[in-house]
Amino acid sequence: MSEPGKAVFLSYASQDSEAAKRIADALRAAGVEVWFDQSELVGGDAWDAKIRKQIKECALLIPIISANTQQRTEGYFRLEWRLADQRTHLMATGRAFLLPVVIDDTRDAEAHVPDSFTEVQWTRLPGGETPPAFTARVRKLLSGAEIEPGRPRPGHETRGEVAAPPGSRGPSRWWWVLPIFGVTMALLLVMKEGRKEPPPVVAPSASSTQAETEQLRRQIVPDRWQQEDFQAMAPRLDRIIRDDPDNADAWALRSLIESLQVTRNFDAGTKPLEAGKNDADRALRLAPQSPLASLAMGMHLVAMISRGGDAQACRPWLDRAVGALPASPLTRYCGGVSRWLSYDFAESEREMHAWIEAEPHAGFPNWILAQLNMVARRPDQAEQFATEAARDDGITGIRARYTLFESSYYLRADLARSREILQGIPAGGSTVHRVVHARWLVAMAGHRWDDALQELARLPENFLFDRAFHGPKALLAGMAHARAGRADAANAQFREAERLLREHLAADPDNEELHAVLAVALACLGQADAARSELALVEPLVSGRAANVYRGSLVIQIAQVRCLLGDYSAMATWVRKLFAEKSAFPFTPASFALDPRFSGGLDAPGIRALLQEFAALAPAQASSDGKSVAVLAFANLSDDKANEYFSDGISEELLNVLAKIPGLKVSARTSAFYFKGKEVPVPEIARQLGVAYVVEGSVRRQGDKVRITAQLIKAADGFHVWSDTFTRDLKDIFAVQDEIAGLIAKNLSLKMGMVAARPTVDLEAYQEYLTGKALFAKASNNDLRAAVGHFEKAVAIEPGFTAAWVQLASAHTRLGRWGGTPTLQAWAAARAAIDKARALEPESPEVLLALGWILRTAEWDWRGAEQAFRRTLQLQPNQPDALAGAAVLLFNIGKTEEAYRLAQQAVELDPLNASTQIDLSIMFYMNKNWAEAERTARQALQLAPGGSSYRSILAWGLIGQWRYAEAEAEIAQDRDGIDRINAKGLLALARGQEKVARDQLAQLEGESRADGDLADLQQSIAWLCACLGEKDRAFAALERAAASRDPSMAWLINSWYLEPLYSDPRWPVLVRKLGLADDQLKQP
């Protein structure tokens, strides 16, 4: 991008990329610099500062208008159009900047475009075909020529050249008369006008400026606006005031614009406070009774809370204004936020609930309620409101996700969850200053210094403006370098931070926030006296100030400086305020100990005493029942390390026995075994699993003897409640498991209850079974095939071994589902195995659960599957696998509300099960909840980085959010061939790259010719064909899938990619063939 001042920016919907590329190619061929890059400017990048910078610097912006832009009411191109429209308000009249292009038959009168687009000449370039006249015109405009006066409005668009006036019929034979007539008339007019006085300049009438002011007032939506929205309105108000200096409401609105930027954390400087005061005063002098002027003065006083102003001073002004003005987003914001910023909790709650009653889907009041509950140290309620607010697709949704982080970090001291929440913030929020600071903070707390620097690199600006941190990025970078031991790099960053802070203070010397941050920078540089001088300016201002939203960050900075200077007694005074008073940063001793800003002072006696004093502020955790336990994988101490399967099996069998004790909650095997081989403290394991106790132990096997050591640990304090060692003959292994379970129950004051006698199982068969289970848990197709061999040996030795028959059936089901065995072969083997198990124990929960999956996945017996899952849950209501299976089945047959409820229960009971998370992700995706689909897929990947198809499933959610570059990166890492090819095709379709999509379809059809019975293959073909308009090929693929009983067909009525087929008469026939018609699914 060599010359920003001469570049053209092409803005288009992804579906119009081919036409846009033709225009770009034509302009480039004519020597015009064009900013258009299909591989770079897609998805999340559109939210990046890079796009904003390009729109700010380009010489011309060409918006491409089409039927596609008409259909899409949301999209990144609309953000680009909005930014371009805002830039026009800052330009001189006549400046050429917008050059709209229509590429199809879209009518101008119906075009959904900003008003500024309708004020300039449009050009029609059908299909993006670009004639030389258009490129010549662009070059002329880039050379400095302005759009011609009298340019045609939309509706008189050109086709690559300047249009003739409407109704013209071409050259006349009398054309030579016109110039003579024109010159004569011009001379007469000049002579006549020469005898007149110059006409007076006519100012706009007061009524017209008042009407425009009222129109601007109605446009203000403070809770949704970004800084550029406020900045775009300012010059319009300046113009109104210039034309009509007695317009009190215009002065009031200008004051509001200044004050709202303070309350929204866009500008923490002194100037907006002073300007807001002066403009409000002027409005009141002009119209003392004006409600809008009262609102302006009230909001100025609200903004002054940031500098320690009286929180109640605003009330008379705001109460009068809000009562007199019509209800609007502006009045609701001013009335409610004024209460919240001063921590008037009761009135703030009342205002926010009233707002929600007026606007049930409003995100902002839910976010304020989330913030309020966080400050009140009520994390469960805070997260409930924040989750609701996170549904908002604008800046409020980003704020709400940040609040979820704050609750997790400050109140729960949960670094892993904090990191997960921040990673789940959409790309549109990746450069929001508070998000960048939070990611830096979590990386630093996790001792990931270079990751902290990478997070800062996301931000193009060198200064952060936010309540969490208002200061130079260099200061944060210096701290990361310092902790990494790079002193020279750290000092260079600290010096740069000092320079920037002094530069800002020269323009705003009374800004206490800047003085506090400067004190931090000076302390980092070892300039103790200078740092204390800065503190002397700030501490007296803050010490007597009432708690409010703004005070917390100043307290943190002062405490941080005292820590850096070794003034631990003074540090304790300020830290006490963080614990004892309401604060936007509600630390607990645990989260304080995690925080990198205070690590140097944790061992100081005064700080240790303070942490002990406030120990009652323990990290809030999901309530864990006192009668709850997790059985961790026992360590294998045998000389033969191949015996690990045996120690795992002993652990799991003990877990199964404990799970049958009435009143005892036992963590699921998948989640409990997640920590195998990881150095994680017991309290952290218990916190993540939501249990009060942990069982751990070891197994040593020598010949026919086995030695088992087990211990019961109380998670809260690490106390060993009970421990013992058992040496037994191998043949007595079942008895010792029951004995250990009984002793654990006794120590938890529980009774074992009636435990059914176990059938005698041959020891060799049992070892084959345990070996098979260990392989089954690894879940790859190769491991599953090997597991089948061991299960078959177990049942050959012991035909009455029900558990082995169940595992054999489940292994065949998984092999068929994930392409490890041809589907029809796998289904037959699974059915044969489950029939054997049912003959032995028809009411066993394990048997019923495996049967439910076979009926659903292999046989499409939806009613039978539902009955099997529901019977399993009657016998074991909290069995996570049964809950997850029932959830998937119910979602497939349209019972989505119950499906989500059961899936969430499964996640709560088995939080570290990647399979449950990925099933939930698919459900969210099929329901077009892109953000939740992404979040749960990322959780699954974090738990199982090598999960089959997990990255492609994550890419689905990213594509739904138009974050195409991120989706492409995930797809490239997926190892599953079919799902990877399918995802690449879906991505190409989203980008409007039909040729690429057809190439992927050809690959899938090639796979079909080689082996048409692979799971997911035919439905993947159908998805792409449906979206490409190839209905016949789509139905042919679906018929092949039905014939091979492809397991993905269970998702048929959930697959919204097949929507183009719904109107085809073949669709209801196919749905009925699978038993998924509405009347077929109704209860008998």
N, C-alpha and C positions, 0 to 999 in steps of 0.2 A: 504494500500500500504506500507507494512512493510519495504521492502528493494528495494528502487528505482534502485539501481545498479544491481539487479538481476531480474528485471521485464521485461515482454514481452508486447509490445503494438500491438494490433490487429487493423489494419486500413482497413475499408471495406465500400462499398456502402451499403446504407440501404436495398436495395433489396437482399443483400447477408447475411442478419443478421442470418438466420438459419444456413447456412454453417459456418459462423464465430463462432456461438455459439458452434457448434460441435467441432471445433478446440479448442476453449477456454476450453470447458469441458474436452477434452482429456488431454490437457496440465495441467490443474488444478489437474486432477486425478493423474498425474505423479509428483505432488508437485511443479509445476511451477507457479509463481505469474504472473497472466495475467491481463492486464488493458483492460477490455472490459465490458461495462455496458450499456445495451440497454435502461434502464430507465433514465440514467444520461447523457451519452455522445451522445446527439442527438441535432439536430437543432442548435440553437444559442450557446449552450455550446461549440460547436466545435470551435467557434471563441474566446472563453474565454482563459485567460492566463493559465488556468488549463491544457488545451490540449497542449499548447506550452511547459509548464513545464514538462508534462509527456513525450513528445517526446524528450525533452532535457535530461531527466534523465533515460529513459528506457535503458536496456542493449541490447535488440533486438527489431526490428520493423518488423512485418510480414504484408506486404501489400497483400491483397487478390485481385487477378486479375480475371476478368470474363467478360462475354459478357455485363453484366450490367455496369461495369466500362468503357468498350469500348463505350457504347452508351451515357454515361453521360460525356459531355465535361466540365461540371461544377459540383461542389459538394464539400462538406466539406472534403471528403476523399482526394480530390486533394490538398487541403490546407495542410493536414497531410503529404501527399507524398512530397510536395514541401519542407516542414520544415525538413523532414527526409533527403531529398536529400541535402539540405543546410548543415545539420550537418555532412554528409559524407565528405564534403570539408575540415572540420576542423580535420579530423581523420587521424591517421597514416595509411600508406598503409598496407593492410593485416588485419586490424582490422575488426572483424566480427560484423556487425550491421544489415544489411538488409538480410531478408530471404523471398523472394517473394514466394507466393503460388498461383497456378492457380487451380481453382475449376471446370473448364469445358474445352471445346475444344478450347478455345481462343489460337490463334497462336502467338508465341513470336514475330515473325517478324512484326506483325500488332499491337502489344500491344502499347497503348498510355500511356507510363510510362516515368519517368525521366531517363536520361542516366545512372545514377549510379545504377539503378535497373538492367540494362542489363549487368552489369559487375560482377554480382554474380550469384551463382547457384540458379536455380529455382526448385521448387518442385510441382508436380501435386498431388492434393488431391481431386479427383472428389467428388463433393457434400459436401466437408468438412470432408469426412470420413478420420480419422487420425490413421494410423498404429503405433504400438509401436516404429518402427525404427525412425519415425519422432520425436516423443517426446524424444527419447534417444538422437537424434542428437541435439535437442534444449538444453537439459540438458548439453550436452558436451560443446556446445558453451557458455552457461552461466557459465560453470566452468572455463572458461578462454581460451579454445582452439580456435584457429583461423581457418578461412575457409582454407581448404586444398589447397596447390598450384596446379595449373593445373585444377581448378574446371571447370566444363562444362559451356559453355555460354548458354543463352536461346536458346532453340531448342534441347538441350540435357538434358532436365529437368528430375528430378527423380520423382518417385512415392513413396515418403515416405522414400527412402533410396538413398545412393550414387549410381549414375548410372555407369554401365560398359561403357568403351569407345565405341564409335560408331563402328559397324561392328563386335563386339566380338561375338563368337559363343559358349561360355562356355568352361569348362575345356577340354584340349586335353590329349591324352595318353602320349604325350611327355612333359608334364608339368615339369618333374623333370630336363630336360635339361636346361630350361630357367634360373634357379638360378645360375647354374655353369657357363653358358655362360656369364651371366651378371657380375658375380664377376671377371671372367677372363678379360673381356673387360675393366672393371673399373680399374684393376691393371695396364693394359697396358697404359691406358690414364693417370694415375697418374705418371707413370714412364716417359712418354713423356712430360707431362706438367712440371715435376720437372726440366727439362733441359731448360725451357723457363723463360724469365723475366715476371713478372706480367703485364697483359695488362693495358694500361693506361685508366683512367676514361674518357669516352667520354661525353663531355657536349653537351646539345642540341644545334643545329645549330642556328645561329642568325635568319635565315629565318624562322625556325619553331617557335621560340618564338615570332617573329614579326607577324606571321600569327595568333598565339593564341591571341596576344594582340589585333589585329584587330577584331578578333571574339568577344572578351570581349567588345570592344567598341560598337559593333553593338547590344550587349545585353542590354546595359544600357537604361532604360526607367525611367528617374528621376521622372516624375509626377506620376507614378504608383507604384514605388518601396516602400517597407517598410524598416525599419532599418535593418532587418535580411538579406535583399537582398544585401545591401551594405556590411554588415559584411561578407557575404558568398564570395563576390568577393575579398575582401582584401587579404586573404591568397593565392589565386591564383596569384594575382599580386606580392605578396612577393616572391613566388617561381620563377616567371619569372625573377624578378629583381636579385634574387640570382644566377640564371643560366646565365643570360645575363645582367650584370650591366650597359651595355652601351645602353640598349633599352630605348630610350628617351620617346617613347609613353607609355611604361609601367609606368615610373615615372609620366608622365602626367596624366594617368588614376588614379594612386593612389592619386595624388593631387586632382583630381576631386571628387573621392569618399569621401575624407575628407571634401571638401568644400560643396558638395551637401548635406551632412548630416547636415551642419549648415543651409543652405537655406531651407531645409525641416523641420527644427525645431526638428531634432532627437538629436542633440548635440549642446548645446549653450556654450560649454567650450572653453577654450583658446587653449588647445592642438590640436584640429583639425585645428584651424587657423594657428598655428605654423607649424604643419606637412604639411598642404596644401601649405604653402609658401615655405618651404624647398624643397618639392618634385617638385614643379613647377620651382623653380630656377634650380634644377638639370637637369630637362628636357630641359630647355632653354640653359643651358651650353652645353649639349650634342648635341642638334639640334636647333640652334637659329631660323631656318626658319620653324620649325615644326608647322603646324596649331594646332595640338592637344596640344602641349606645350603652345601655345598662349592661347588656350581655357582654359587650366588649370590655367594660371596666371590670366586671366580675371575673372574666377569664384572665385579664391581666393580673388580678390579685391571686388567682389560682396559680398562674405561672410563677408568681413571686414566692410561692411556697418552696420552690427550688432553692431560694436564697434565704430561707428562714422566715418568710413572711407569715403573718397571722392567718392561720387556716380558716378562721371564721369571718375574716373581713370581707370575703367575697359573697357571703350568703345573702345579705339584703339585695345586692345588685342582681344576683342570679335568680333568686326567688321571684323578684319582680319581673325580670325579663322572660323567664321560662313560663310564668303564668300568663303573660300577655301575648307571646308569640305563638303562632300555630305549631303544633307538634311536628318535629322533623328530625332527621338524623343529627342536625346541629344542636338542637335544644336537648335531645336525649343525651347526647355525648356530654355537653356542658353540665347538665344537671347531675349526671351520675359520676363522671370522672372527678368533678370537684370534691365529691365526698370521698372517693377512693384515695386520691392523692394525699389527703390529710388523715387517712386511716380512721374515718368515721364509718366503722364497719356496719352498724345497724342500718343507718340511712343508705349506705352504699348498697347493701343487700336489697333493701326495699326498692331503690331506683332500678337496679339491674333486673329484678324479677318483674317489675312493671314493664321494663323494656322488652323482656322476653314475651310477656303477655301480648304486647302490641305487635311484636315481630317474632313469632315462634321460632323462626329459623335463623335468627340473628346470632352470629358467632361471637361478636365483641362482648356482650354482657356476660356470656358464659365464661369468656376468658377473664374478665374482671373478677367474677365469682371464684374462678380457679386461683387467681392471684391472692385474693382476700383469704381464702382458706389456707393457702400456703403460708402466708405471713402469720396466720393464726395457728400454724403447726398442725394442720389437719390434712395429712397427705392423701388419705383415701378420698375425701371430698374434693380436694384440689384436683386430683387426677380424674375424677369423674367429670367435673365441669370442663377440664382441659381437653379431655377426649371428645366431648361434645363440640367444643369450640374448634377442634382440629378438623372438623368436617368442612369448615370454611375454606374456600379455594383461593383466598387472597392472603394478604399480610397477616390477618388475624389467625389463620391456620398455622402460619409459621410461628407466631407468638405463642400459640397454644402448645405446640410441640416443644418450644423452648421452656414453657412452664412445666411440662412433664419432666424435662431434664432437670430443672431446678428442684422439683420435689424429690427426684431420685438422688440427686447429688447432695443437696443440703440436708434434707430430712431423713433420707434412707441411707446415706453414705454408701451408695451402690454404684461403684465405678463402672462395672460391666454393663449394667442397665443404662446408665447415663450415656455411655458410648453408643450403645445400640440405638437409643432414642435419637441422638444427634446424627447418626448415620442414616436414619430413616427420614430425615428432613429432606423434602424435595429439592432438586437442584436449584429451583427458583429462590430458595432461602440460603444457598451455600455462601453467598457473599453478604448476607445481612450481618451487620457488625456484631450484634450480640451472639449470633450463632458462631461466627468465627472465633470470638473470644471464648465461648464455652468449649469449643473443640480444642482450642489451645489449652485451656484450663484442665480438661480431662486428660489430654495427652501428657501434660506436665505432672499431674497427680499420679499417672501411671508410669512415670519415669521414662517416657518415650520422647526424648528431647528433639530428635530430628523430625518426628511426626508433628510435634508442636510447631516447628518451623514450617513444615509443609502446609499446615492449616493456615498459617499467616500468609503464605504465598498465594492463597486463593484470593486475597483481597488486593485489588489494584491500588486503592488509596493508601496514603501513608499515615492517615490519622483515623482513629475510630471515634465515632460520636454515638455514645449510648449510655444508658443508665448503668450497665454493668461495668463499663470501662470507657472513660472519655480521655483519650490520650494517644500518643504516637505508637504505631505498630513496632517501631524500633525498640521501645522499652520492653515489650513482650519478647521480641526476638533476642534481646540481650540477656534476659533471664534464662531463656532456653540454652543459649550458648554457655552461660555461666554454669548452669547445672551440669552441662556436658563436659565441663573442664576446659573450655576454649576461651581463656581469659582475654586474649587480644581481640577476638571477634566480639566478645561480649562488651568490652569497653568501647569499641568502635560504635556499636549499636547504642550504648548508653549515651555517648557524646552526641550522636545524631538525635536521640530523643531529647536531650537537653536543648539542642539548637532549635528543634521544632517547637518545643514548649515555650521557649523565650520569644520566638517569633510570634506565636499565637498570643502570648501575654502582652506583647508590645501593642497589639491591636485591641486587646481586651484585658486591661490590667486588673480589673476587679473580679475576675473569674476565679472563685475559690477552688473550684474543681481542678483547674489548671495548676494552681499553686500547690495543691495537695499532690498531684501526679508529678510535678517538678521535684517535690521533696523526695518522692520515691526514686526518681532518676538520679538525683544528687547523692542519695544514700547508697545506691548501687555503685556509684563512681567513687565512693569512699570520702565524699566531701561532707563530713558530718556537720560542721558548723553551718555551712550553707543550707543543708537540709533542715537543720533545727530552726534557722531563720525563716524558712518557708512555713514550717509548722507553726511558728509563732503567729503567723498571719491567719492561719486556718483554725487551729484548735479552739481559740476563744469563741469563734463564730459558731462552731458546731457543738461545743460541750453543753450549752444550755438550751439547745434547740429541741423542740418536741419531735418525737419520732414521726417520720413520714416517708413516702416512697423514695425521696431523694437522699435522705440522710445516710442510709446504709452504706452506699459506695464510699462516702467520705470517711465514715468510721473505719471501713476496711483499709483504706489508703493510709490513714493515720496510724492504725495498728501495725500495718506493714512497715512503715518507716521506722517506728519505734523498735520493731523486731530487727530490722537491718542494722540499726544503730546500737543494738544491745541494751536498749532502755526497757528492760523487761517489766519493771514495775509499772511504768507508764503504759506499756503495751497491755498489761493485764487490765488496766482501767478501761481501755477502749474495747478489749475483747469481751469484758463483762457486759457491755452494752449490746453486743451481738447476741449474747445468750439470754440476757434478762429482759430486753426490750423488743418491741415489735420491729421487725426489720425485713426488708425485701430479700435479705440473704440470711434465712433462718438457720444458722449453723447449729449442729449438735457437736458435742465433744468429738464424736467419731469423724464427722465430716471435716471438722476443723483440723484434726490430726492428719487427714488426707491432703489438705489444701497446700499446694506448693508455696503459697505466699507467706506462710507462717512456719515453715519447717525448721528454720533456725532457732526458734524460741520454744519448741515443744518441751525441751528438757529443763528449762528454767524453773526453779522451785515455785515461783508465783504462778506460772502458767499451769504447771502440774496440779497445784492446789485448786486452781480455778476449774480445770477440767473435772477434777474429782467432785467439786462443789456442785457442778451442773450435770453430774452423771445421770441424773433422772431424765435428762433430755436424750435418752438412748435413741439410736437410729430407729425410725418407724419401720416396721416390717409388716408384711402381710401376716395377719394373725395366724399363729401356728398353735394347733391344739396340743395341750400338754401330753395327751396320749397319742403321740405321733412319732414315727420312727422311719429311718432310712437304713437299709442294709447295703453297705458298700461292698464292692468286689473284694473278697478275701485274698490276701497275698499268697502266692504260691511259693512255699519254702522248700518244696521237694527238690532233690538233686536233679531230677529230670525236668527241665523247664517245659517239656512238652505236656507235662501234667497240669498246665495252667487251665485247660478246659475243665479239669476236675475241681479245682478250687473255685472257679467261676460257678460251676454247677452246684457246689455245696452252698454257696452264697445265695444263689437264686432259689434253690429248694427251701432254704431257711426263710427267705422272703415270702415264699408261697405259703408256708405254714403259718407265719405271723399274720399274713393277710386274712386268715380265716378266724382270727381271734376277735370276738365281738368287742366293739368300742375302740379298737386300735386302728389308726390311720397309718398305712404303710406306703411309702413312696414307691412309684413304679420302677421296675427293673431298668428300663432304658435311661431314665433320668439319674437313678442312683449309680449306675455303672458308667455314666458319662465322666465321672471323676477318676476313673481307673488310670493310674499312671501319671496323674497330675498332682503337683504339690500345692494343694489347696487346703487352708486351715479348716478344721471341723466346723467352727462357727459360721464360716462363709458357706460351706456346703449346706449346712442346716438352713441358713437363710435362703439360699437359692431354691431349696426343695420345700421350704415351708414346714419343717418338722422341728420338734423339740429335742429329739434324741437321735443318736447315730450309733449303729452297730458296725464295728469293724473287727477284723481278725485275720487269721492266717491258717493255712492248711499245709501239713507236711505228710506226704505219703511215702511209706517205706514197706515194700513188699505187700503183705496182707494186713498191715497196720496203718492206721491213719491218726494223726494228732491234730486236733482242732483247738485253736485258741480264739476266744471271742470276748469282746468287751462292749459294754453299754455305756455311752458317753452322753452326758448332759451338755447340749450345745451352748447354752447361755454362759457357762463358766468353765467348760472343759473338764468338769468333775467326772471321774470314772465311777459310775454308779455300781457297776458289777463287772467282774471279769473272772474267767475260769479257763482251765485247759482240760481237754478230754482226749484220752488215748483209747481207741477202740479197734476192734477187728473191723476190717473193711465190710464184712457182711452185716455189721450192725449200723451201717451208715444212716439208715432211715431213723433208727431209734435215737441216735445222738442228735439228729436235727430236731426231733420232737422235744428232746430233753432241753436243748439250748433254748428253743422257743418258749418252753414252759417257764424257765428261769427268768427270761426277759419279761414275760408277762407278769410274773410274780413281783419283780422289782418295779414294775409300773403299776402295781396294785390292780392288775387285771386277772381275770380267770380265763383259762384256755377254752373253756366251753367243751362241747362234745366234738372231739376230733375223730372223724371216721377212721377206722382201722385201715392201714394201707395194705393193698394186696402185695403179696410177696413177688418181687421182681428179681430175675436172675441178674447177678452182679455184672456179668459180661454184657448183657443186654443194656443194663443201666449205663455202663461206660460208653457203649456205642451211642446211646441216646444223648449223653452229655457232650460227646464229641460232635455229634450232629448239631446240637443246639449252639455250640460255640461257633460253628461254621455258618449256621443260619443267621446268627446275629451280625455277621460281617456283610451280608445282604447282596454281595455281587452275584452275578449269574453263575460264575464258576464255583463260588463257595456254596451256593444253593444246590447246584448239581452234586457236589461232593457230600453235602448234608443229606441229600436224598439217599445216597448209598449207605450211610451210617444208620439212618432211620430204618431202611429196609432190612439191614442186618439185625437191628434191635427187635423188630417185630417177627423176624424169622426165628430168632432164638426164643422170644417170649411173645407168642401171638396174642396174649391177653393184655398187652402193655398199651393201655388206652392213650397215654400221653404221647407215646412214640407214633401211634397212628395219626393223632391230631397234628403233630409236627410234620409228618410226611405229607398229609393233605395240604397244610399251609405252604410247605415248600413248593409243591407242584403248582399251587395257585399263584404264588409269586413268580415262578418261572414263566408261566403262561402270561401273566400280566406284564412283565418287563422284557419279554422277547427272548427268554433263555431257552424256551421249548416252543415248538409250534402249538398254537392255541388249542386246537381240537385234541391233540395228544395230551397236553397238560390238563385240560378239563376232565378228560376221562380218568386219568390217574388220580386226580384230586377227589373226584366223586367216589372212586373205589375205596380210597383210604378213609374218607369220612364215613362211609357206610359201615366199615369195620368198627370205627370208633363209636358210632351211634349204637351199634348192636351191643357193645360192651357197657357204655354209660350214656344213655340217651339224654339224661338231664344234667350232664356235666357242663358247667359254664364254658369250659375250654372247647368242648365239642360243639356246643351251640354257636360260639363265636366263629370258629372256623367254618361251620356250615353256613352261617350268614354271609360270609365273604364269597363262598362258592356259589350260593344261590344268586347273589347280586352280580358278581363279576363274570362268572362262567355261564350261568344258566338263565340269567335275566328273569328270574322268578321274583319279582319285586315284592309281592305280598309275602311269599315264603321267607324272603330275606328279612323283611321288617319284623315278622313274627319271631324269627330266630334271634335277632338283635335285641328285641324288646324282652324276650324271655331271659336272655343273658343278663340284662340290666336288672330284671326282677331278682335274680339270684345274687348278683354282685353289682349293686347300684353305682359304686365308685370305681369300676374297672375301666381304666383309661382307654385300653384298646377297644373295648366294647362301645364306649362312648364315641370314639373316633369313627369306628365302623358304622355305627348307626347314623352319625352325622352325615357321612358321605352318602349313604343310601337315601336318607330323607331328602338331602339336597337334590339328588338325581331325580327324585319323583315329585319335586316341586314343593316340599314342605320346608321351605327355606328358614323360616323363623325358628322352628324347633331345631333344625340342623345347626344353625349358628350357636344356639344355646348349648347344645350337647358338645359341639366342637370346642367352645370356650371352656367348658367343664373339663374336657380331656386335657387341654393345654394347662389348666390350673393344677390338675392332679399329676401330670407328667410333663413338666415345663421344658425339659431338655430332650424331648423326643422330636427329632428332626422330621420324621415321617408325618407326625400329626401336624406340624407347622406347615409342611408343604401341601398337605391336603387342604388345610385352611386357606392357604394362598390361592390354590386353584379355585376354591369356592368363591373367594373374594373377586378373583379375576372374572369368573363367569358371570358375576353379578355387577361387573363394571366398577368395582370399588378399587381403583388402581392403586391408591396410596396404601391401603391395607394389604393388598396383594403383594406390593413391594416389601412392606415391613415384615410380613410373615415369611416371605421367601428369603429375605436376608437373614432372618433368625434361623431358618433351616440351614442355610449355608454356613452360618457361624458354628452351628452344632455339628454339621457334617459337610465339610468343604468339598468332599468328593461325591456328594449325593448325585445319583443318576438324574439327569435332566434338570437339576435344580437351577442352574444358571439360565437355561432357556426359559424356565418358568418365571424367574426373576425378570428376564427381558420382556416377557409379556406385559407385566405391570409397568415397566418403564416405557414401552411403546405406547401404552394407553395414556401416559402422561406427556407424550411427545418428546421424551428424552432419548432421542434416537442414538446419539453418540454413545451414551452409557449402555444402552441396550446392545449395540453392536459389540462393545468391549466384552460384555458378559457372554454373548453368544459365541464369540471366538474362543472362549475358555471351556465351553461345554464339550464333554466327551461323547455324548449320546448322538449318534449320527442322524437318526430320523428327526428327533426333536430339534436338533441344531439346524438342520436344513429347513424344517418347517418355520422355525423362528426367523431365520434369515429371509424367508419368503414373506412372512407377515411384516417384517421391518421394511422390506422393499415396497410392499403395498402401501404402508403408512407414509412412506416418503414419496409416493407417486412414481416409483421406478418399476414400471410394468415389465420391462424386459428382464430386469434382474429377478423379479418374482417368477416369471415364466421359466427362467433358467433353473431356479430352485425346484419348481414343479417338475421339470424334466428329470432332475436328479431323483426325486421321490418316485416318479413313474419307472425310472430305471431300476430302483430298488424293488419295486413291485414286480417287475418282470423276473427278477432273480429269485425273490421269495415273497410272494404276496400275502403270506399269513403272518407276517411280523406284527406285533402289537403296535397300535397307534398309526401304522403306516397309511392305511386306507382313509382314515378320518383326516389325517394331515393333508392328503391329496384333496379330499373333499373341501377342506377349509379354503385352500388356495384357489381351487376351481370356482367355488361359490363366489369368492371375492373378485375373481377375474371375469365373472359373467358366464363361465363355462358350466351351465347347469347340467347338461347331459353327462358330462364327464364327472361332475360332482356326484350325481345320483348313482352312476356306475360304480364309483369308488365306495359309496356307502352300501350298495348292494353286496359288493365283495366283502366289505367289513362284516355285514350281517351274516353272510354265508360262513365266514371263518370264525364267527363269534368273537370278533375283536373286542377286547375288554373296554376300550375307550368309547364304545357305543353306549355305555351306561350314561355318558355325559351328553347324549344326543340333544335332548331338549334344553340343555343348559348352554350349548355352544352357540354363542351369539354370532360367531363368524358365519354360521349357516343361515342367518336371517334372510339373505337373498333368495333362499329356496322356499321360504314359508308360503309364498303365494302360489307355488307350483302345485298342481293337483297330485303330483307324486308324493309330496311331503306327508300329508295325513295318512297315506297308505303305508309309507315306511314307518311312521311313528306307531301306527296300530300293529304293524308286523312285529315290532319289538315289545308290544304290550305297554306302551307309554302314553296311550291316548287318555284323556281326562277321565272318561267313563270307565276305562279299564283299571285306573288307579284308585277309584273310589272304593271305600270300604264296602264289603259285601253286606 
